[in-house]
Amino acid sequence: MPRLTESFARKAPFLNDKTIKHWDSEVKGLVLFVGKRSKTWYFQKDVAGRTKRILIGRSPQITAETARLSALDLSVQLGRGTGKLLQVAAPTLRTAMDTYLARPKLRSERYRRGMRQSFERDLSDWLALPLDEITKPMVAQRHLEMRDRPSSANHTLKYFRTVWNHARRVANLPEAPTIAIEWYEEHPPGTIIDDFLVWKTSLTALPNPIHRSFFVFLLLTGLRRAEALTLTWEQIHDDRIHLPMTKNGRSFDLPIIPLHLEVLEPLRRLHRKWVFPSPKSVVGHVTNTPRLAWSPHTHRRTFATAAMEAGVLEEVVARLLNHTPISITGRRYVRPSLDALRPSMEQACEEVVRRIGDPRNLTSF
């Protein structure tokens, strides 16, 4: 181990893909972290089997001599039993992400996959950095660099904020550096299916009846794409669809009517488990649906529009879509029963059928 001098700190090369720790040969616990863009002084020590670390400051703003004196002072405090302010070492971004994604009640597998892909695509050079090495200027600059993909920029850095805030429960971290970001405005297309004759022509042209049934079912339920694709027969009941985990992190029961069961009935003989099976898929169910001029989410939006135009109240439509209520009353107190919501589902489906005709004619095998 070298003696960490100002000359050593100045000459230590930055690294492209990892962070290296240089320990001082004289002051036990003094360490210089060198990453891709920064060099940072820490005092680190194992206490009761846990690694604890306190940030001293960045080089060259904090000189080697100042860092050495600070480390000695912290060592003395710890020896006197007054060094309780030593923080649990901040995890790297990769470790913090893995810890967050390991939560048993974390939304869906699609959410896990989306976060991991976003980090590996847009924040790969940060994954090996301790969280307290990632600063406000770094975060603001990365958001700016992604300005040609405003939606991805917002989503990726909001994912980062979520992971940071989860890590704060254990590590002594400040407020998330995303506070420095001015979020880009996003404008969802808001399209719906407005020409059902063209839609029916496109749908009947699909050679696979499973795909046709999938799109019709979306239009009759407003389910999200992933929720519908991963449906199992165990989740389908005579009066409801039970989703054990949804995008908002909780289970959900959607009231259904006999029409839904009639649309699904031809599929029941195809597979014991999956409602929309695929023999070509590794997981056993359809994962890639054919492209139509209208996305699966457009079908969900169209269901919601049809429901409102049929006279269903907006807040009831939100319940059918499993949107999180905005008000405290809606979130904590109001729990409408399936029987209370079923008439609204019937209204919505009647309006959809009025527009597309008998859906069973579109899904026949």
C-alpha positions as CSV (number, residue, x, y, z in Angstrom):
1,M,0.0,0.0,0.0
2,P,1.3,3.5,-0.9
3,R,1.4,6.5,1.3
4,L,-1.4,8.6,0.0
5,T,0.2,12.0,-0.9
6,E,-1.1,14.9,-2.9
7,S,1.2,13.8,-5.7
8,F,-0.1,10.2,-5.6
9,A,-3.7,11.5,-5.7
10,R,-3.0,13.8,-8.6
11,K,-1.3,11.1,-10.7
12,A,-3.7,8.2,-10.0
13,P,-5.4,7.4,-13.3
14,F,-9.1,7.5,-13.8
15,L,-10.7,4.2,-14.8
16,N,-13.3,3.6,-17.5
17,D,-15.3,0.7,-16.2
18,K,-14.7,0.4,-12.4
19,T,-13.7,2.1,-9.2
20,I,-10.5,1.3,-7.5
21,K,-9.6,1.8,-3.8
22,H,-6.2,3.0,-2.7
23,W,-5.5,2.5,1.0
24,D,-3.0,4.6,2.9
25,S,-0.1,2.7,4.4
26,E,0.1,4.9,7.5
27,V,-3.4,6.0,8.5
28,K,-5.5,3.0,8.9
29,G,-8.9,3.5,7.3
30,L,-7.9,6.4,5.0
31,V,-8.9,5.4,1.4
32,L,-8.9,7.2,-1.9
33,F,-11.7,6.1,-4.4
34,V,-10.8,6.6,-8.0
35,G,-13.5,6.2,-10.6
36,K,-14.2,7.3,-14.1
37,R,-14.5,11.0,-13.4
38,S,-13.8,11.6,-9.7
39,K,-11.3,11.0,-6.9
40,T,-12.8,10.9,-3.4
41,W,-11.4,10.6,0.1
42,Y,-13.1,8.4,2.7
43,F,-12.5,7.0,6.1
44,Q,-13.7,3.4,6.3
45,K,-13.7,0.9,9.2
46,D,-15.4,-2.4,10.1
47,V,-17.5,-2.0,13.2
48,A,-19.3,-5.0,14.7
49,G,-19.0,-6.9,11.5
50,R,-20.4,-4.1,9.3
51,T,-18.4,-1.9,7.0
52,K,-19.0,1.8,7.8
53,R,-17.7,4.7,5.8
54,I,-17.8,8.4,6.1
55,L,-17.2,10.8,3.2
56,I,-14.3,13.2,3.7
57,G,-14.4,15.0,0.4
58,R,-13.3,15.1,-3.2
59,S,-9.7,15.6,-4.5
60,P,-8.3,18.0,-5.3
61,Q,-10.7,20.3,-3.3
62,I,-9.7,18.3,-0.2
63,T,-6.0,17.8,-0.1
64,A,-4.2,14.6,0.9
65,E,-3.0,16.3,4.1
66,T,-6.4,17.5,5.1
67,A,-7.8,14.0,4.3
68,R,-5.1,12.5,6.5
69,L,-5.9,14.8,9.4
70,S,-9.6,14.1,9.1
71,A,-9.1,10.4,9.0
72,L,-6.9,10.6,12.2
73,D,-9.6,12.6,13.9
74,L,-12.3,10.1,13.0
75,S,-10.1,7.2,14.2
76,V,-9.6,8.9,17.6
77,Q,-13.4,9.6,17.9
78,L,-14.1,6.0,17.2
79,G,-11.6,4.9,19.7
80,R,-13.2,7.0,22.4
81,G,-16.6,5.6,21.5
82,T,-17.9,8.9,20.0
83,G,-17.6,7.9,16.4
84,K,-21.2,6.8,16.1
85,L,-21.8,9.1,13.2
86,L,-19.9,6.8,10.9
87,Q,-22.4,5.8,8.2
88,V,-23.0,2.4,6.7
89,A,-21.0,2.3,3.5
90,A,-23.0,3.6,0.6
91,P,-23.7,0.7,-1.8
92,T,-22.8,0.9,-5.5
93,L,-25.6,1.7,-7.9
94,R,-25.6,-1.9,-9.1
95,T,-25.9,-3.3,-5.5
96,A,-28.6,-0.8,-4.6
97,M,-30.5,-1.7,-7.8
98,D,-30.2,-5.4,-7.1
99,T,-31.3,-4.9,-3.5
100,Y,-34.3,-2.9,-4.6
101,L,-35.3,-5.4,-7.3
102,A,-35.1,-8.3,-4.9
103,R,-38.1,-7.0,-2.9
104,P,-40.7,-9.8,-2.9
105,K,-43.6,-7.4,-3.5
106,L,-42.1,-5.4,-6.2
107,R,-44.7,-4.8,-8.9
108,S,-44.1,-7.1,-11.9
109,E,-41.3,-8.9,-13.7
110,R,-41.7,-6.5,-16.6
111,Y,-41.0,-3.6,-14.2
112,R,-37.9,-5.3,-12.9
113,R,-36.7,-6.0,-16.5
114,G,-37.4,-2.4,-17.5
115,M,-35.4,-0.8,-14.7
116,R,-32.5,-3.1,-15.2
117,Q,-32.4,-2.5,-19.0
118,S,-32.6,1.3,-18.5
119,F,-29.7,1.3,-16.0
120,E,-27.5,-0.9,-18.2
121,R,-28.3,1.1,-21.3
122,D,-28.1,4.7,-20.0
123,L,-26.3,4.5,-16.6
124,S,-23.8,1.7,-17.2
125,D,-20.8,3.9,-16.3
126,W,-22.4,4.6,-12.9
127,L,-23.2,1.0,-11.9
128,A,-19.8,0.5,-10.1
129,L,-19.9,3.8,-8.3
130,P,-21.0,4.2,-4.7
131,L,-24.2,6.2,-4.6
132,D,-22.5,9.0,-2.7
133,E,-20.2,9.4,-5.7
134,I,-23.0,10.3,-8.0
135,T,-23.6,14.0,-7.7
136,K,-26.3,16.5,-8.7
137,P,-24.2,17.9,-11.7
138,M,-23.6,14.3,-12.9
139,V,-27.3,13.6,-12.8
140,A,-28.4,16.8,-14.4
141,Q,-25.8,16.4,-17.2
142,R,-26.9,12.8,-17.9
143,H,-30.5,13.9,-18.2
144,L,-29.5,16.7,-20.6
145,E,-27.5,14.2,-22.7
146,M,-30.6,12.2,-23.2
147,R,-32.7,15.2,-24.3
148,D,-33.3,13.6,-27.7
149,R,-35.2,10.8,-25.8
150,P,-37.2,12.9,-23.2
151,S,-39.4,10.0,-22.1
152,S,-36.5,7.6,-21.6
153,A,-34.5,10.4,-19.8
154,N,-37.3,11.0,-17.4
155,H,-38.1,7.3,-16.7
156,T,-34.4,6.3,-16.3
157,L,-33.6,9.1,-13.8
158,K,-36.9,8.5,-11.9
159,Y,-35.9,4.8,-11.7
160,F,-32.6,6.1,-10.3
161,R,-34.4,8.2,-7.7
162,T,-36.5,5.3,-6.6
163,V,-33.4,3.1,-6.1
164,W,-31.6,6.0,-4.2
165,N,-34.5,6.5,-1.9
166,H,-34.7,2.8,-1.1
167,A,-31.0,2.8,-0.3
168,R,-31.4,5.7,2.1
169,R,-33.3,3.5,4.5
170,V,-30.0,1.9,5.4
171,A,-27.2,4.1,4.2
172,N,-26.8,7.7,5.4
173,L,-27.4,9.4,2.1
174,P,-28.6,12.9,1.4
175,E,-31.6,13.8,-0.7
176,A,-31.5,12.2,-4.2
177,P,-29.4,14.3,-6.6
178,T,-32.3,14.2,-9.1
179,I,-33.6,17.3,-7.3
180,A,-31.3,19.1,-9.8
181,I,-33.3,17.9,-12.8
182,E,-35.9,19.9,-14.6
183,W,-38.1,17.1,-16.0
184,Y,-39.0,17.1,-19.7
185,E,-42.6,17.5,-20.6
186,E,-44.1,14.4,-22.0
187,H,-47.1,14.3,-24.3
188,P,-48.7,10.9,-24.6
189,P,-50.4,10.4,-28.0
190,G,-53.8,9.8,-26.4
191,T,-55.0,8.0,-29.5
192,I,-58.1,5.7,-29.5
193,I,-59.6,3.4,-32.1
194,D,-62.0,5.7,-34.0
195,D,-62.7,3.7,-37.1
196,F,-63.9,0.3,-36.0
197,L,-64.5,-0.9,-39.6
198,V,-60.8,-0.6,-40.4
199,W,-59.9,-2.1,-37.0
200,K,-62.1,-5.1,-37.7
201,T,-60.6,-5.5,-41.1
202,S,-57.1,-5.5,-39.6
203,L,-58.1,-7.9,-36.9
204,T,-59.8,-10.5,-39.1
205,A,-56.7,-10.4,-41.3
206,L,-54.6,-11.9,-38.4
207,P,-54.2,-15.6,-39.1
208,N,-53.8,-16.6,-35.5
209,P,-57.1,-16.7,-33.6
210,I,-55.2,-16.5,-30.3
211,H,-53.9,-13.0,-31.3
212,R,-57.4,-12.0,-32.4
213,S,-58.8,-13.1,-29.1
214,F,-56.1,-11.2,-27.2
215,F,-56.9,-7.8,-28.9
216,V,-60.7,-8.3,-28.5
217,F,-60.2,-9.2,-24.8
218,L,-58.1,-6.0,-24.3
219,L,-60.9,-4.0,-25.8
220,L,-63.5,-5.6,-23.5
221,T,-61.5,-5.3,-20.2
222,G,-59.0,-2.4,-20.5
223,L,-56.3,-4.7,-19.1
224,R,-52.7,-3.7,-19.6
225,R,-50.7,-5.7,-22.3
226,A,-48.5,-7.6,-19.8
227,E,-51.5,-8.3,-17.5
228,A,-53.4,-10.0,-20.3
229,L,-50.5,-11.8,-21.9
230,T,-49.5,-13.5,-18.6
231,L,-53.1,-14.5,-17.5
232,T,-53.5,-18.0,-16.3
233,W,-56.7,-20.0,-16.0
234,E,-56.4,-20.0,-12.3
235,Q,-56.9,-16.2,-12.4
236,I,-60.1,-16.5,-14.3
237,H,-63.2,-16.9,-12.1
238,D,-66.9,-16.8,-13.0
239,D,-67.3,-13.3,-11.7
240,R,-63.8,-11.7,-11.7
241,I,-60.2,-11.8,-12.9
242,H,-57.7,-11.9,-10.1
243,L,-54.3,-10.2,-10.7
244,P,-51.9,-11.1,-7.7
245,M,-49.5,-8.3,-8.6
246,T,-50.0,-5.2,-10.8
247,K,-48.0,-2.2,-12.0
248,N,-49.0,-0.2,-8.9
249,G,-47.6,-2.8,-6.6
250,R,-50.8,-4.4,-5.3
251,S,-53.3,-7.1,-6.3
252,F,-56.4,-6.3,-8.2
253,D,-59.8,-8.0,-8.9
254,L,-61.5,-6.9,-12.1
255,P,-65.3,-7.7,-12.4
256,I,-66.2,-9.6,-15.5
257,I,-69.5,-10.6,-17.1
258,P,-70.5,-13.7,-19.1
259,L,-69.4,-12.1,-22.4
260,H,-65.8,-12.2,-21.2
261,L,-66.0,-15.9,-20.5
262,E,-67.6,-16.6,-23.8
263,V,-64.8,-14.8,-25.6
264,L,-62.2,-16.9,-23.7
265,E,-64.0,-20.2,-23.9
266,P,-62.5,-21.4,-27.2
267,L,-59.0,-20.8,-25.7
268,R,-59.5,-23.1,-22.7
269,R,-58.8,-26.3,-24.6
270,L,-55.5,-25.0,-25.9
271,H,-53.4,-25.0,-22.7
272,R,-53.9,-26.0,-19.1
273,K,-52.1,-23.0,-17.7
274,W,-51.9,-20.0,-20.0
275,V,-55.0,-18.2,-21.4
276,F,-53.0,-17.0,-24.4
277,P,-50.5,-19.8,-25.0
278,S,-47.8,-20.0,-27.6
279,P,-45.9,-23.2,-28.4
280,K,-43.0,-21.2,-29.9
281,S,-42.5,-19.1,-26.7
282,V,-39.9,-20.2,-24.1
283,V,-42.2,-19.1,-21.3
284,G,-45.3,-20.8,-22.7
285,H,-47.5,-17.8,-23.4
286,V,-47.6,-15.2,-26.2
287,T,-44.9,-12.5,-25.7
288,N,-44.9,-10.7,-29.0
289,T,-48.2,-9.8,-30.6
290,P,-48.5,-8.8,-34.2
291,R,-48.3,-5.1,-34.9
292,L,-51.6,-3.3,-35.7
293,A,-52.1,0.4,-36.3
294,W,-53.3,0.5,-32.7
295,S,-51.1,-0.5,-29.8
296,P,-52.4,-2.6,-26.9
297,H,-52.5,0.5,-24.8
298,T,-54.7,2.2,-27.4
299,H,-57.1,-0.7,-26.9
300,R,-57.0,0.1,-23.1
301,R,-57.6,3.8,-23.8
302,T,-60.5,3.0,-26.1
303,F,-62.1,0.8,-23.5
304,A,-61.9,3.7,-21.0
305,T,-63.3,6.1,-23.6
306,A,-66.2,3.8,-24.5
307,A,-67.0,3.4,-20.8
308,M,-67.2,7.2,-20.2
309,E,-69.2,7.8,-23.3
310,A,-71.6,5.1,-22.1
311,G,-72.2,7.1,-18.9
312,V,-69.7,5.5,-16.5
313,L,-68.3,8.1,-14.1
314,E,-64.6,8.9,-14.6
315,E,-63.6,7.8,-11.1
316,V,-65.4,4.4,-11.7
317,V,-63.5,4.0,-15.0
318,A,-60.3,4.6,-13.0
319,R,-61.2,1.8,-10.7
320,L,-61.8,-0.6,-13.6
321,L,-58.4,0.4,-15.0
322,N,-56.8,-0.1,-11.6
323,H,-55.4,3.4,-11.5
324,T,-54.3,4.6,-8.1
325,P,-56.8,7.2,-6.8
326,I,-55.5,10.7,-6.3
327,S,-57.3,11.6,-3.1
328,I,-56.6,10.2,0.4
329,T,-60.2,9.1,0.6
330,G,-59.9,7.2,-2.6
331,R,-56.6,5.6,-1.7
332,R,-57.4,4.7,1.9
333,Y,-61.1,4.5,2.5
334,V,-63.1,3.7,-0.6
335,R,-63.2,0.0,-1.4
336,P,-66.0,-0.6,-3.9
337,S,-67.1,-4.2,-4.2
338,L,-67.0,-6.2,-7.4
339,D,-70.8,-6.2,-7.4
340,A,-70.9,-2.4,-7.2
341,L,-68.5,-2.2,-10.2
342,R,-70.0,-4.9,-12.4
343,P,-72.9,-2.7,-13.7
344,S,-70.3,-0.3,-15.0
345,M,-68.4,-3.1,-16.7
346,E,-71.6,-4.1,-18.3
347,Q,-72.2,-0.6,-19.6
348,A,-68.7,-0.4,-21.0
349,C,-68.9,-3.7,-22.7
350,E,-72.3,-2.9,-24.2
351,E,-70.8,0.2,-25.7
352,V,-67.9,-1.7,-27.1
353,V,-70.2,-4.3,-28.6
354,R,-72.3,-1.6,-30.1
355,R,-69.2,-0.4,-32.0
356,I,-67.6,-3.7,-33.0
357,G,-70.6,-6.1,-33.2
358,D,-70.6,-9.5,-31.6
359,P,-66.9,-10.1,-30.5
360,R,-67.3,-13.9,-30.8
361,N,-67.5,-13.5,-34.6
362,L,-64.0,-12.0,-34.5
363,T,-62.4,-14.7,-32.3
364,S,-63.8,-17.9,-33.9
365,F,-61.3,-20.7,-34.5
